């Protein structure tokens, strides 16, 4: 069984930044073609609505497996992804509860 760790990290944590960048790139390739047919003013409204202002982020939580952060973990044939839920104490930043649910493709 792999060692799973969940920790609160800074928004600019060098492990978190490339994960967000990769997600942005994936979402761009997924939704970009649909956006190309929309009027520029609609695209700007959508872009602003989806933008994240780091000053409004309450917590950045990073899950690692055996010390490594990745976007997806493949654990065997037919494996899907993990959904990680963490509760963090607001004053101490300690993880007070963590749940990992493995999701598999249907």
GUSEDO-7654 format. One record per residue (C-alpha): x, y, z; residue number from 1. Coordinates in pm, whole numbers, plus 50000, padded with zeros to 5 digits. Layout:
<kolvexs>
     u     v     w   k
     X     Y     Z NUM
...
</kolvexs>
This chain:
<kolvexs>
     u     v     w   k
 50000 50000 50000   1
 50149 50337 49902   2
 50215 50606 50163   3
 49956 50882 50111   4
 50019 51221 50272   5
 49796 51528 50265   6
 49930 51868 50363   7
 49837 52232 50343   8
 50091 52414 50126   9
 50146 52765 49997  10
 49970 52864 49672  11
 50315 52901 49513  12
 50447 52566 49639  13
 50674 52438 49360  14
 50483 52108 49354  15
 50139 52272 49329  16
 50213 52527 49055  17
 50289 52274 48776  18
 49980 52073 48872  19
 49760 52382 48824  20
 49940 52466 48499  21
 49880 52114 48369  22
 49512 52135 48465  23
 49480 52470 48286  24
 49640 52322 47973  25
 49411 52019 47983  26
 49100 52232 48029  27
 49216 52459 47746  28
 49252 52168 47507  29
 48921 52021 47621  30
 48710 52339 47604  31
 48919 52552 47365  32
 48746 52433 47047  33
 48403 52525 47187  34
 48533 52865 47295  35
 48671 52936 46948  36
 48319 52967 46809  37
 48199 53210 47077  38
 48206 53588 47042  39
 48517 53747 47200  40
 48309 53929 47462  41
 48161 53594 47577  42
 48508 53439 47595  43
 48628 53729 47812  44
 48331 53694 48048  45
 48394 53320 48083  46
 48769 53372 48128  47
 48710 53622 48409  48
 48451 53396 48576  49
 48693 53101 48580  50
 49001 53298 48691  51
 49126 53226 49041  52
 49247 53517 49251  53
 49509 53365 49486  54
 49416 53619 49755  55
 49071 53455 49779  56
 49202 53099 49817  57
 49140 52968 50168  58
 49375 52670 50143  59
 49591 52488 49892  60
 49604 52120 49977  61
 49852 51882 49819  62
 49821 51505 49823  63
 50135 51301 49766  64
 50190 50930 49724  65
 50525 50810 49853  66
 50639 51174 49858  67
 50549 51250 49496  68
 50269 51481 49378  69
 50107 51392 49047  70
 49785 51479 48873  71
 49678 51118 48831  72
 49776 50794 48991  73
 49734 50470 48802  74
 49744 50179 49042  75
 49675 49892 48807  76
 49461 49778 48516  77
 49133 49965 48505  78
 49241 50206 48779  79
 49090 50550 48772  80
 49170 50834 49006  81
 49154 50923 49372  82
 48928 51181 49529  83
 49094 51331 49834  84
 48896 51519 50094  85
 49085 51688 50376  86
 48971 51889 50675  87
 49228 52140 50796  88
 49222 52311 51135  89
 49195 52688 51065  90
 49447 52795 51330  91
 49707 52520 51325  92
 49694 52408 50960  93
 49693 52050 51086  94
 49505 51796 50877  95
 49229 51687 51115  96
 49058 51441 50882  97
 49148 51292 50547  98
 48953 51059 50324  99
 49079 50900 50004 100
 48824 50737 49776 101
 48946 50548 49472 102
 48724 50604 49169 103
 48728 50358 48882 104
 48598 50402 48529 105
 48254 50259 48464 106
</kolvexs>
